[in-house]
Amino acid sequence: MARSRHRLLGLALGALVLAAPLGACSRGSAWPTEPRRTEAAPAPTRSSAPALSYHLAGYGLEDRATDGGPASADLADLPAGEPGELVSSAPVTAPDDIRAWRVVYHSRGPQNEDRLVTGLVLAPPADSPVPPGGRPLVSFGHGTTGINDACAPSRAEPSLSTIGGTLRLVREGYVLAVTDYTGLGGPGEHPIYEADSAAKALLDAARAARSLRPAQAGEDVVLWGYSQGGQAALAAGAIAADYAPDLRVRGAAATAPLIDLPASLHDMLILPEGVAYLLLAVTGLAAADPALAPDAILTATGRRLTAVAHNRCAVDLLQASTGESVTSVFARDPLRTEPFASALERQWQYVQAPGPPRLVLQGGLDTVIHQATTDRAVSALCAAGGSVEYHRYGLANHGTVIDASMDDLSRWVAARFAGTAAPTGICATT
């Protein structure tokens, strides 16, 4: 039973710890923010979701006055802001001498609406050396944890328990920004697997980290993501020059990445619980595009599992979906039914666009993100142009590939920040 439950973790980062709502927790003072203006981002529209009353404790909102009035932990009281504008922060417990904060910042949602996003910022000890221009910054996108707010990494208890595999980079001197993604931990629905809003949340997390003065982060940024976050990191690299020209994005790394969304969702269907990922994708893309109506293709079982997805975390949905199939969950297969099929395909197109140097890390025994699918996706990335370095780890699976590949990731990240030129026009595979 324990072995089966471990396998059900699927796309979650490492050993997924189910995060409980914060409720009452330690509260810290918000650090002052610096004004930020970005000409490249078009004027946002306002979504109805962020306007709803949404109380959030433990992120420093209690100590921040809004519009000259009393401080409030209700995000509905906050005015619209610029992409990446830091709203508030509050310190949280971290291991060793690492410093960490929960943060709230502005980003842009799937309809270019202003969205308030939560996340984490981690930094080396305050007495560690700070290079001229600030500490190098890595913006990280996590693997699938679910679509319920309680599943957000910034809400995990103990603190940082869902991102333990990333802490080596902080110990090596980098500031680490970790987005919860739009609608996961903050107001509105989480458009899971929708690449564009995830990319913007990742870039805006880096901007917010730069405004957190104690972290002392500089302009140089490397994007990194695992699984779902790999999709976000590669898509963020593709839009960085236009969406976030104030950041110097040096590269985008992706570990066991969800690059080709339709192909990977098809691969996952061989797993006993694999239809859960397809259900999450349909739910997420519908949250991004009101024209998509999942109820039109869901069965009664599909609607029941959708309720599980909204009320629990990914591991519970995977367990509840075990033994179900496309035909038991969907009246029509969304991989073959419009407009869902086209919406899924568009996410792959977001990732294919050229960007900064890219690194892809893949496990040979991964039964969630298949190596053969990543091989084909990397070939497509290479054909699109630019530098792509690809490493495969024959004995690594989806849960062990971060540890197996960390030395190569660390080396590659250091080279990007050092200004070492990445090979261009080639696809290096090792």
Backbone torsions as a table, in degrees:
resi	resn	phi	psi	omega
1	MET	NA	-43.0	179.5
2	ALA	-63.2	-40.4	179.8
3	ARG	-64.9	-40.8	178.9
4	SER	-63.0	-43.3	-178.8
5	ARG	-66.2	-36.1	177.9
6	HIS	-62.2	-40.2	179.7
7	ARG	-66.3	-29.4	-179.2
8	LEU	-68.8	-7.8	179.4
9	LEU	-64.8	-26.0	172.9
10	GLY	52.5	-121.8	-173.0
11	LEU	-77.8	-6.4	-175.8
12	ALA	-65.2	152.4	-176.5
13	LEU	-75.2	118.0	178.5
14	GLY	57.3	-136.3	176.6
15	ALA	-89.2	103.4	-174.6
16	LEU	-64.8	125.8	174.4
17	VAL	-104.3	122.6	-179.4
18	LEU	-67.2	125.6	-176.1
19	ALA	-91.5	129.9	176.9
20	ALA	-89.9	154.2	175.7
21	PRO	-57.0	145.8	-173.5
22	LEU	-67.2	-43.9	-174.7
23	GLY	56.5	-133.5	178.4
24	ALA	-81.3	130.5	178.6
25	CYS	-153.5	176.8	-177.9
26	SER	-64.0	142.2	-176.3
27	ARG	-123.6	134.1	179.9
28	GLY	-120.9	167.2	-179.9
29	SER	-74.4	143.9	176.7
30	ALA	-77.0	135.5	175.2
31	TRP	-78.3	147.5	179.9
32	PRO	-65.2	148.9	179.4
33	THR	-108.3	159.3	177.2
34	GLU	-104.5	139.1	179.8
35	PRO	-62.7	144.0	-178.6
36	ARG	-137.0	134.3	176.7
37	ARG	-126.2	135.6	-179.7
38	THR	-128.7	111.4	-176.4
39	GLU	-72.1	-25.7	-173.4
40	ALA	-70.7	-25.8	-176.1
41	ALA	-82.4	129.7	178.1
42	PRO	-68.6	163.2	-178.6
43	ALA	-62.0	131.6	-177.0
44	PRO	-79.1	157.2	167.3
45	THR	-99.9	163.0	179.4
46	ARG	-98.8	130.5	177.6
47	SER	-89.3	150.3	176.8
48	SER	-69.7	-27.5	-175.6
49	ALA	-62.1	-50.3	-179.1
50	PRO	-65.6	-18.0	-178.7
51	ALA	-77.1	-15.9	179.3
52	LEU	-70.2	151.1	177.4
53	SER	-60.9	128.3	-176.4
54	TYR	-149.3	103.4	-177.3
55	HIS	-90.3	138.0	-176.8
56	LEU	-139.6	111.4	-179.6
57	ALA	-100.7	149.3	174.5
58	GLY	91.6	10.6	180.0
59	TYR	-118.3	13.1	177.2
60	GLY	85.7	0.5	-178.1
61	LEU	-66.4	-27.5	-178.1
62	GLU	-64.4	-21.0	-175.3
63	ASP	-104.3	8.5	-176.1
64	ARG	-115.0	118.6	176.8
65	ALA	-72.8	140.8	-179.6
66	THR	-115.6	127.5	178.5
67	ASP	53.0	35.6	178.1
68	GLY	76.6	0.5	-179.0
69	GLY	-97.4	-166.3	-179.2
70	PRO	-69.7	154.7	176.9
71	ALA	-63.8	148.6	-177.2
72	SER	-148.3	144.0	174.5
73	ALA	-95.5	10.4	179.4
74	ASP	-94.6	115.9	-177.4
75	LEU	-65.2	-20.0	178.2
76	ALA	-66.3	-18.5	180.0
77	ASP	-80.6	-8.6	-173.1
78	LEU	-89.8	140.1	176.2
79	PRO	-76.0	167.5	175.2
80	ALA	-63.4	155.6	-178.5
81	GLY	-141.2	173.5	178.5
82	GLU	-76.6	153.0	176.9
83	PRO	-57.0	127.9	179.7
84	GLY	84.9	-0.5	179.8
85	GLU	-68.0	125.7	-179.9
86	LEU	-78.1	125.9	-179.2
87	VAL	-92.1	-47.9	-177.4
88	SER	-160.8	166.3	176.7
89	SER	-152.1	155.9	177.0
90	ALA	-150.0	133.3	-178.3
91	PRO	-68.2	147.1	175.5
92	VAL	-130.8	161.7	-178.8
93	THR	-69.1	136.7	178.7
94	ALA	-138.4	155.0	-178.7
95	PRO	-73.4	162.6	178.0
96	ASP	54.8	-136.2	178.9
97	ASP	-105.1	13.7	178.8
98	ILE	-64.6	141.8	174.5
99	ARG	-104.6	143.6	-176.9
100	ALA	-146.2	148.8	179.2
101	TRP	-138.5	142.3	162.0
102	ARG	-81.3	143.3	-177.6
103	VAL	-135.4	156.2	169.0
104	VAL	-124.5	133.4	-178.7
105	TYR	-147.0	165.9	178.8
106	HIS	-90.2	143.3	171.8
107	SER	-144.8	-166.2	179.9
108	ARG	-124.6	134.4	-178.6
109	GLY	-87.2	-173.4	-175.0
110	PRO	-61.8	-25.8	178.1
111	GLN	-102.8	22.3	-177.3
112	ASN	63.2	22.3	178.1
113	GLU	-82.5	150.9	175.7
114	ASP	-66.3	128.9	178.6
115	ARG	-131.5	141.7	174.1
116	LEU	-93.7	125.2	-173.3
117	VAL	-120.9	143.4	177.0
118	THR	-104.3	164.1	178.6
119	GLY	179.4	-162.4	-178.6
120	LEU	-133.0	151.4	168.5
121	VAL	-130.0	130.7	178.4
122	LEU	-120.2	145.2	-178.6
123	ALA	-143.0	154.9	175.9
124	PRO	-64.5	171.8	178.0
125	PRO	-53.9	148.6	-176.0
126	ALA	-61.3	-28.3	-177.5
127	ASP	-90.9	6.2	177.5
128	SER	-77.8	153.0	-176.4
129	PRO	-60.6	143.5	176.6
130	VAL	-114.6	116.8	-179.6
131	PRO	-63.8	156.9	173.4
132	PRO	-55.7	131.6	-178.4
133	GLY	91.2	-5.2	177.2
134	GLY	104.0	166.4	-179.6
135	ARG	-71.4	142.1	174.3
136	PRO	-63.4	148.8	-169.4
137	LEU	-123.7	128.5	173.8
138	VAL	-110.7	125.8	177.1
139	SER	-104.8	120.9	-168.7
140	PHE	-112.3	135.7	173.3
141	GLY	-109.2	124.5	-173.8
142	HIS	-82.6	168.4	175.8
143	GLY	-78.1	175.9	-175.2
144	THR	-63.4	124.4	173.6
145	THR	-116.9	-16.2	-179.8
146	GLY	134.2	-169.7	179.3
147	ILE	-121.3	-3.1	175.5
148	ASN	-80.9	140.9	-176.6
149	ASP	-56.9	-31.0	-179.4
150	ALA	-64.6	-14.2	-177.3
151	CYS	-88.3	-1.9	-178.1
152	ALA	-66.7	136.9	178.6
153	PRO	-55.7	-33.8	-178.6
154	SER	-69.8	-14.2	178.8
155	ARG	-97.9	-2.2	-175.6
156	ALA	-63.0	143.1	172.8
157	GLU	-126.7	126.2	-0.8
158	PRO	-63.9	159.0	-179.7
159	SER	-55.8	139.6	175.6
160	LEU	69.0	10.3	-173.8
161	SER	-68.6	-19.9	179.5
162	THR	-95.5	-1.5	-178.8
163	ILE	-126.3	25.1	-176.8
164	GLY	-57.5	-31.6	-178.6
165	GLY	-68.7	-9.4	-177.9
166	THR	-96.7	-10.9	-168.6
167	LEU	-68.1	-20.9	178.2
168	ARG	-56.9	-38.5	-178.5
169	LEU	-65.2	-35.4	177.1
170	VAL	-66.6	-40.7	178.8
171	ARG	-65.8	-22.8	177.6
172	GLU	-85.5	1.1	172.9
173	GLY	108.6	3.9	-178.4
174	TYR	-93.2	148.4	165.1
175	VAL	-81.5	138.1	-178.5
176	LEU	-119.3	120.0	173.0
177	ALA	-101.5	132.3	-178.2
178	VAL	-125.4	108.4	176.9
179	THR	-80.5	145.1	170.2
180	ASP	-82.4	-12.0	-173.0
181	TYR	81.5	157.8	179.5
182	THR	-59.5	129.0	174.8
183	GLY	78.6	2.7	176.5
184	LEU	-113.7	99.5	-174.7
185	GLY	100.6	-15.0	178.4
186	GLY	-127.3	-178.5	-174.8
187	PRO	-67.5	154.7	-179.8
188	GLY	86.6	170.3	-180.0
189	GLU	-83.5	153.5	179.0
190	HIS	-88.3	113.2	178.5
191	PRO	-80.4	67.6	-173.9
192	ILE	-57.5	136.6	-179.3
193	TYR	70.5	9.3	172.2
194	GLU	-88.7	111.8	-164.5
195	ALA	-70.3	-36.9	-172.1
196	ASP	-66.8	-48.3	-179.4
197	SER	-68.5	-33.6	176.5
198	ALA	-65.2	-40.0	178.1
199	ALA	-61.9	-43.6	-179.6
200	LYS	-67.4	-38.9	177.5
201	ALA	-61.6	-36.5	179.9
202	LEU	-68.5	-45.2	179.0
203	LEU	-67.6	-40.0	-179.4
204	ASP	-71.1	-27.0	173.3
205	ALA	-63.3	-38.7	177.1
206	ALA	-64.5	-42.3	177.4
207	ARG	-61.3	-44.3	-179.9
208	ALA	-62.4	-40.6	179.4
209	ALA	-61.8	-36.0	178.8
210	ARG	-66.7	-27.7	179.2
211	SER	-83.2	-10.5	177.7
212	LEU	-83.6	95.7	-166.9
213	ARG	-57.6	-39.9	-179.1
214	PRO	-62.4	-24.3	-179.8
215	ALA	-72.6	-29.1	178.4
216	GLN	55.9	47.5	178.5
217	ALA	-83.9	144.1	179.0
218	GLY	-95.0	-167.0	-177.1
219	GLU	-84.0	-20.2	-176.9
220	ASP	-76.8	126.9	-173.1
221	VAL	-133.4	138.0	165.7
222	VAL	-116.4	134.6	178.0
223	LEU	-94.6	139.1	179.1
224	TRP	-144.4	140.2	176.6
225	GLY	-148.1	154.2	179.0
226	TYR	-117.6	127.4	175.2
227	SER	58.6	-112.7	174.1
228	GLN	-53.1	-40.0	179.5
229	GLY	-68.2	-23.9	175.0
230	GLY	-64.8	-39.9	173.4
231	GLN	-58.5	-46.4	-178.2
232	ALA	-63.0	-42.9	-176.6
233	ALA	-65.2	-44.5	-179.8
234	LEU	-68.1	-39.4	177.0
235	ALA	-66.5	-37.1	178.2
236	ALA	-64.8	-40.2	176.7
237	GLY	-60.1	-36.7	-177.6
238	ALA	-69.0	-31.1	-177.1
239	ILE	-103.8	-2.4	-170.7
240	ALA	-58.2	-43.6	-175.5
241	ALA	-62.3	-35.1	-179.4
242	ASP	-87.9	-43.0	-173.7
243	TYR	-82.4	-35.6	-175.3
244	ALA	-133.4	63.5	-178.1
245	PRO	-66.9	-14.0	178.0
246	ASP	-76.1	-13.0	177.1
247	LEU	-99.3	141.4	173.0
248	ARG	-96.9	91.0	-177.3
249	VAL	-81.7	114.5	-173.7
250	ARG	-90.4	-17.5	-179.3
251	GLY	175.9	168.1	179.0
252	ALA	-135.4	121.4	-179.1
253	ALA	-112.8	144.1	-176.8
254	ALA	-138.8	122.8	-179.7
255	THR	-105.8	126.0	-177.0
256	ALA	44.6	55.2	-165.9
257	PRO	-82.3	147.4	172.5
258	LEU	-84.1	72.8	-174.3
259	ILE	-79.2	-61.3	-179.2
260	ASP	-94.4	93.2	-172.5
261	LEU	-59.0	-50.7	-178.8
262	PRO	-60.7	-42.2	-178.6
263	ALA	-65.5	-42.7	-179.4
264	SER	-68.0	-38.7	177.2
265	LEU	-62.3	-37.7	176.4
266	HIS	-64.7	-43.0	178.1
267	ASP	-59.0	-41.3	-175.0
268	MET	-66.3	-18.8	-177.3
269	LEU	-66.1	-14.7	176.8
270	ILE	-77.2	-15.8	177.0
271	LEU	-76.3	147.0	179.4
272	PRO	-57.0	-30.9	-178.8
273	GLU	-106.7	10.8	-168.7
274	GLY	-62.0	-28.6	-178.7
275	VAL	-64.5	-18.7	178.3
276	ALA	-61.1	-37.2	-179.8
277	TYR	-67.1	-39.4	177.5
278	LEU	-65.3	-39.0	177.4
279	LEU	-64.2	-42.4	176.9
280	LEU	-60.9	-42.3	-179.2
281	ALA	-62.5	-45.0	179.2
282	VAL	-63.1	-42.6	179.3
283	THR	-64.0	-43.0	-178.7
284	GLY	-67.4	-43.1	-179.4
285	LEU	-69.7	-30.0	174.6
286	ALA	-68.6	-33.7	175.5
287	ALA	-66.2	-27.7	179.6
288	ALA	-83.8	-29.3	-173.7
289	ASP	-133.9	106.4	-178.5
290	PRO	-60.7	-16.5	179.6
291	ALA	-71.8	-17.6	178.4
292	LEU	-87.4	128.9	-176.6
293	ALA	-121.6	91.4	-177.2
294	PRO	-58.7	-34.6	-178.2
295	ASP	-56.4	-25.9	-178.3
296	ALA	-69.4	-20.1	-177.7
297	ILE	-121.9	2.6	-179.8
298	LEU	-90.4	144.4	169.9
299	THR	-87.0	178.4	175.8
300	ALA	-60.7	-38.6	176.4
301	THR	-63.9	-41.2	178.3
302	GLY	-62.2	-39.2	178.3
303	ARG	-68.5	-36.6	177.1
304	ARG	-64.6	-42.7	179.7
305	LEU	-69.8	-31.3	175.4
306	THR	-62.5	-38.8	176.8
307	ALA	-63.9	-38.1	175.9
308	VAL	-61.7	-44.0	-179.5
309	ALA	-59.8	-41.2	-177.4
310	HIS	-73.9	-24.7	-173.0
311	ASN	-108.2	-12.0	-179.3
312	ARG	-130.5	-168.2	179.3
313	CYS	-107.1	176.3	-170.4
314	ALA	-58.6	-40.8	-176.8
315	VAL	-61.9	-34.5	178.1
316	ASP	-71.4	-39.6	177.3
317	LEU	-64.0	-42.2	178.7
318	LEU	-60.7	-42.8	179.8
319	GLN	-66.2	-41.9	-179.8
320	ALA	-68.0	-23.9	-177.1
321	SER	-90.7	-7.4	-177.0
322	THR	-58.9	128.1	-179.3
323	GLY	91.0	-11.1	177.2
324	GLU	-83.3	166.6	-177.2
325	SER	-137.8	174.5	177.1
326	VAL	-57.8	-41.5	-176.0
327	THR	-73.7	-24.4	178.1
328	SER	-84.6	-22.7	-177.4
329	VAL	-98.8	-33.3	-176.5
330	PHE	-121.2	137.8	172.5
331	ALA	-73.1	-29.3	175.0
332	ARG	-137.2	139.8	-176.4
333	ASP	-69.0	115.8	-178.8
334	PRO	-65.2	-21.6	176.6
335	LEU	-69.3	-17.4	-177.6
336	ARG	-122.5	2.6	-174.0
337	THR	-115.6	127.9	176.1
338	GLU	-81.8	150.5	3.6
339	PRO	-88.0	7.6	-175.8
340	PHE	-67.1	-41.4	-177.7
341	ALA	-60.5	-42.4	179.3
342	SER	-68.3	-37.4	178.5
343	ALA	-63.9	-39.6	177.1
344	LEU	-65.9	-42.2	-179.3
345	GLU	-64.4	-34.6	-179.8
346	ARG	-61.2	-31.0	-179.0
347	GLN	-66.4	-35.6	175.9
348	TRP	-66.6	-37.5	179.9
349	GLN	-66.6	-36.0	176.1
350	TYR	-57.6	-40.3	-174.1
351	VAL	-76.0	-29.3	-175.5
352	GLN	-71.1	-22.3	-174.4
353	ALA	-60.1	140.7	-179.6
354	PRO	-61.8	154.2	179.3
355	GLY	-158.3	-152.2	178.6
356	PRO	-71.2	176.7	176.6
357	PRO	-51.7	141.0	-175.7
358	ARG	-123.7	147.9	176.5
359	LEU	-128.1	130.1	177.8
360	VAL	-122.6	131.6	-176.4
361	LEU	-124.9	124.7	-170.5
362	GLN	-138.0	136.8	176.5
363	GLY	-88.6	138.2	-178.7
364	GLY	-73.1	-22.6	-178.9
365	LEU	-104.2	16.2	-178.5
366	ASP	-71.4	120.0	178.6
367	THR	-98.4	0.3	177.0
368	VAL	-99.1	-59.3	172.6
369	ILE	-103.7	106.1	-171.9
370	HIS	-74.8	140.6	179.5
371	GLN	-60.1	-40.1	-178.8
372	ALA	-61.1	-37.9	178.2
373	THR	-68.6	-41.4	177.5
374	THR	-66.0	-38.1	176.2
375	ASP	-55.0	-48.5	-178.8
376	ARG	-66.2	-39.5	-179.6
377	ALA	-65.7	-40.8	178.7
378	VAL	-64.2	-39.0	176.6
379	SER	-59.5	-39.1	177.5
380	ALA	-67.8	-39.3	176.6
381	LEU	-62.0	-41.4	179.0
382	CYS	-63.5	-41.4	-179.6
383	ALA	-64.7	-27.5	179.7
384	ALA	-74.4	-15.0	176.6
385	GLY	105.5	162.2	179.7
386	GLY	92.8	-174.6	-176.2
387	SER	-96.2	126.6	175.3
388	VAL	-131.9	118.8	175.4
389	GLU	-106.4	129.9	-171.7
390	TYR	-127.9	122.9	178.0
391	HIS	-120.1	137.5	177.7
392	ARG	-120.7	142.5	-176.2
393	TYR	-123.6	102.5	-168.1
394	GLY	-58.5	-32.2	-175.2
395	LEU	-102.5	7.6	-177.7
396	ALA	-95.7	140.5	174.0
397	ASN	-108.7	-169.9	-174.9
398	HIS	-65.3	-30.3	-178.2
399	GLY	-86.8	-18.7	-175.5
400	THR	-109.8	-5.4	-172.1
401	VAL	-69.2	-28.4	177.9
402	ILE	-62.0	-48.6	178.6
403	ASP	-64.2	-42.0	-177.0
404	ALA	-64.1	-30.9	-173.6
405	SER	-103.4	-0.6	-170.6
406	MET	-62.5	-35.9	178.6
407	ASP	-62.2	-43.8	179.4
408	ASP	-67.5	-39.4	177.2
409	LEU	-61.9	-46.7	-178.6
410	SER	-60.1	-43.9	178.9
411	ARG	-61.8	-45.0	-177.2
412	TRP	-66.8	-42.1	178.6
413	VAL	-62.2	-45.0	179.7
414	ALA	-61.0	-38.8	179.2
415	ALA	-65.6	-37.5	179.3
416	ARG	-66.4	-43.2	-179.7
417	PHE	-71.3	-27.4	178.6
418	ALA	-75.7	-10.4	-179.6
419	GLY	85.0	11.5	177.1
420	THR	-65.0	129.4	-177.6
421	ALA	-68.2	130.4	175.2
422	ALA	-83.0	147.7	176.8
423	PRO	-58.2	142.5	179.7
424	THR	-116.4	149.0	175.3
425	GLY	71.2	16.0	179.5
426	ILE	-132.1	165.2	173.1
427	CYS	-124.6	103.7	-176.7
428	ALA	-90.0	123.1	-179.5
429	THR	-119.7	129.3	176.7
430	THR	-131.6	NA	NA
